[in-house]
Amino acid sequence: MTTVEKIKAVEEEMARTQKNKATEKHLGMLKAKIAKLKAELLKDAAGSGGGPGIGFDVKKSGSASIGFVGFPSVGKSTLLTKLTGTQSEAAAYEFTTLTTVPGVIRYRGAKIQMLDLPGIIEGAKDGRGRGKQVIAVARSCDLIFIVLDVNKPLHHKQIIEKELEGFGIRLNATPPDILIKKKEKGGISITSTVTLTKIDEDQVKAVLGDTE
């Protein structure tokens, strides 16, 4: 069974499980298992022979990096060329860009790296169209530009956001206010400044225990 199939199986189990007090701990462990499998999926994409190591991975440089993410043939290559002067191949057919193409702009003394990423399609988070490799690179960027075709429905933006969220990329969202400190001795100590309403201490311990 592949990692993608394992993720699908766990998601199906979660869908079958009724949400109540008795199943909170079990659902928490299933969520932790999905997070662990998705991390493995990204690790495989970043380290496999067909992953970012060949044509996808670009060494980060400058003050920040920006990744252009979008469907094929929406103008990512043209935008990169206009902004940076870097020639990124563009043509009137899909999947013109097959590798990551970097460019650089300077703004108020800062050197900003821009990355033209290959187009993704629906199902990218499950590996369609080398989507895992593209998302693995996008996840390393400091900022993501979603490039859209104005002649196509805006729901394409929602599809792309869903694909990115499938690997834990939360666009325009504040990270959870969680601090984790590793103790020299064993055991887990949980302290909260507000009343926990979506999760309890037993569920937190179960998640941590499954992600070691």
N, C-alpha and C positions, 0 to 999 in steps of 0.2 A: 504494500500500500504506500503510495507516494505521500509526501508531506501535505500537498493540497488536498488529497483524499482524506487524510486524517483530520484536517481542519474542518472539512465539510461534514465528516461523521460526528465530530464534537458539536458543531453548530446544530446539526439535526437532533442530537440528544438534548441540547439546551432547549430547542423548540418544543420537544415532547415533554419536557419537565415543567410541571406546574409551579408557579412562583408563590411560595408561601414561607412561613417562618421555618418550617421543617426542612425545606430544600435550599435555603439561603447558602448554607455552607457548601453543599454539593455544587450549586451554580457558580459559586466563587471559585471553586477548584477547576471547574470546566473553563471559566474565563481565563484563569491562569494558564491552563493547558493550551488554549488557543494562542495566548500571547507568546508562550514559549515556542510553539510550532511556527508562528509567523516570524519570530526572531531567527529561527533556524532557516526559514525560507529565504530571508534577506541575506543571511550569512552565506548560504549556498550560492545565491545570485552574485554576491560580491567576490566569492572565492573560486567559483567553478571556472573551468576552461572557457565556457561560452559566456561568462559573466562580464562584469565591468573591467576585468583585467585585460580584455581585448576590445579596445575601441570605446569602452564606456567610461572607465575610470579616468578622471583628469585630476592631476595634483592641484589642490586648492592654493590660490595665491591671492595676494592683495588683502584689503581690509575686510571684504565680504564676498560671498558668491551668490549669484542669482540663477536659478534654473528656470528655463522656459518649458512649460508642460502644456500639452494640448493634443488634440486629435491630429492625424496626419494631414498635411497640406492646408494648414490654417494660417501660415505666414510666419512661423517661428524663425525660419532661416532668413527670410527677408528682413524681419525686425532686427535680428542680430547683426546683419550686414549694415543696415541703416544706422544702428546705434554705435557699432564698434569699428566698422570698416572691414571686419573679418569676412572673407568670402565663404559663406556656407551654402552649399549647393541647393538651389531651388528649381523646381520644375512642375509642370502641370499634371503630375501624377503622384499617387500616394507613396509614403515611405521613401521619400527622396533621401532624407537624413537617416543613415543607418548606424552612426556612431555619435558620440558626444563631441560637439564642435565648440571650443572655447573662444571667447573674445574678451577684450578689456576696454573699459571706459574709465576716465578720470573725472571725479566730481569733487570740487573744493579741496583738491590735494589728495583725495582718497582714491586708491586704485581698486576698482570694483570688477570682479570677474563675472562674466555672463556665459551661461552654458546653454547651447541649443541642443536639447535632448530629442531623441527619436520620438515620433508620434506614438501615443498609446491608444488603445481601443478598449471598449467595454470588456471586462474580464481580465484586465491587465494584472490585477492583484492575484489572480489565479494562474498567472504565467502566460496568458495569451499575448502574442506579438512581442515577446521578450519583455513584457511589462515589468516583471520582477527586477530586471537589471536597471530599467529606466527609473523605477521608483526608488531603488536602492541609492542611485546617484542623487535623485531629487531630495531624499531624506537628509543627505549630507549638506544641502544648501542652506544658507542663512535666510534666504527669501525665495519664494516661488511665484513666478508669473504664470497665470493661467491664460493662455492665448486662445481666443475663440474666433470662429468664422461668423461674421455679422449676418451672413445669409442663411445661417442654420439656427435651429431652435436653441434658446438659452439653457434648456435642460441638459445640453452637453456639459455645461459647467457643473451641474449637479452630479452627472455621471463621473466626471473627473474627480470631484471632491470625494465621492464615495469610494473610488478606487484608491485614492491617497489615504483616506481614513482607514481603509482595510489594512494598512500597514502602520497605523498609529500616527499618521501625519495630521494634526489638527490645525487647520488653517484659521488664522485670525482668532485664535482661542488662547486664553490665559492658562498657562500650565497649572495643574492642581497644586495647592499650597501644602506640599508634603515634604517633610525632611526626614531622611533616613540616616542614622548613624550606626556604624558597625561597632559592636561591643567586643571587648577583648575576651570576655567570657560568653558562654552560650546563653540561650534564652531570648525571649522577645518581650520588650516593654513598650506599650502603646500609650501615648498621651495625646489627648485631643483638647482643643480650646473651645470646641462647640459640641453640641449633642449630635452623636452619629445617628442619622436617620436612614441612610441607604446601605449601611454596612455595619457589622458589629466586630468586636475584637476576635471572636472565634473565626469569623470569615477571613479577617486580615491574616491571622496566623496560618490558616489553611492555604491561602494564596502564597504567602511567603515560603511555606514549607514545600510547595510544589514547584517553586521557581529557583530553588537553590542551585 
